Amino acid sequence: MLTEIKVKRLLKSGNWMIRVDNNGKSYNGFLWSEIGKWTEAPDWHIGTDCTGGLFGQSPKAAGYCKSGSRLVLCETKGEQIIVDYKKVKVQYAKILAINGDIPPIFLEKLVGGSLYLSGCDLKGITLPQSVGGWLDLSGCDLKGITLPQSVGGSLDLRDCDLKGITLPQSVGGWLDL
């Protein structure tokens, strides 16, 4: 569990990212270290291409969380390099919290307030009351999830079972059901 002091320190420093993995495995079968241990990108290199790092959404760039069994909050160390304007890559990251243990404030603080969680397992996740940008939950199981009251951008709920789901009071862009 994250302490209030640790949460404030991370938010102030910006040295964090949200990412999705499959129970500790990432793209091409890469294995992350256990919670609380630093993971290093074995193929690290500086550059804005989509290789050579550990990837996620941060206060600097958001738009890259897709299809995973868990949402994770990571502390990062070193430079965050923006890739394709939609994600960051880092050399070092440490998993701090998973799914429902992630304080909602981190989801609120992603750049532009956008959340791209297409196909993710949202069990135990508390979404923020308001999302300033886009919200993509396409392909997610929304059972037990409360959607934000307002979404400033578009809302994508394609391929979701909407039984029992209350839609936001306002959506600033398109609504895809």
SEKOLKOL-986910 format. One record per residue (C-alpha): x, y, z. Coordinates in steps of 0.1 Angstrom, whole numbers, plus 5000, padded with zeros to 4 digits. Layout:
BEGIN
XYZ;...
// end
This chain:
BEGIN
500050005000;501350344991;501750605018;500350955014;503851085015;505050854987;501950944966;502651324970;506351274962;505651074930;503051324919;505351624925;508351454908;506451314878;508651004880;505850754875;503850584847;500750374844;501050064822;499349734815;500849384815;499849024817;500648914852;504149054850;504848974814;505049234787;505549244749;507548954736;507348774769;509549024788;509348954826;509049234851;510649214885;508349154915;506549444931;508949684948;512049574928;513549774900;513249644865;515849754838;515149754801;517849514788;517749664753;517750034765;518750304741;517950674739;515750754709;512150824702;511450494684;509250214698;512149994709;514649984737;512850064768;509950004793;506750174781;503650334797;501550644801;502750934823;502151294830;504251364799;502451144773;499350924776;497550704752;499150364754;497650094776;496049814757;494949454765;496349324797;495349134828;496349414852;496949784854;500149874872;501550194887;505350224883;507950454898;510450554871;514050644873;515950854847;514651034817;511150974803;511350984765;508151054746;507450814718;504850884691;503251154713;501350884731;503650694754;506850724773;509850494775;512250464804;515250264813;514250174849;510850124865;509549974897;506049834902;504450004932;500749914929;498349694909;494749744899;492649844929;495649954949;496450234925;495250564939;492750724914;494751044915;497350894892;494750814865;493551174868;497051324863;497851164829;498551414803;495451584789;493451374813;493051104787;492750734796;493350464770;492550134787;491149934757;490849564765;492249594800;491049404830;489649674853;488849454883;489149664914;489949984895;488350314906;488050544877;488250924884;484951114887;485951324857;488251264828;489351574810;490251414777;489351094759;488250774777;488750444758;487350144776;486549944744;486549574750;486649604788;484549414813;482749694830;481049484857;481449664890;482949974874;481450314879;482050544848;483150904854;480351154857;481851364829;484251294800;485751604783;486651424751;485251124734;484050804751;484650464735;482650174749;482649944719;482449574726;481349634762;478349484780;476449804792;473849624813;473649804846;476050074835;475250444840;476650664813;478350994822;476151294825;478251474799;480651374771;482451644752;483151444720;481651144703;480150854722;480850514706;478750224719;
// end
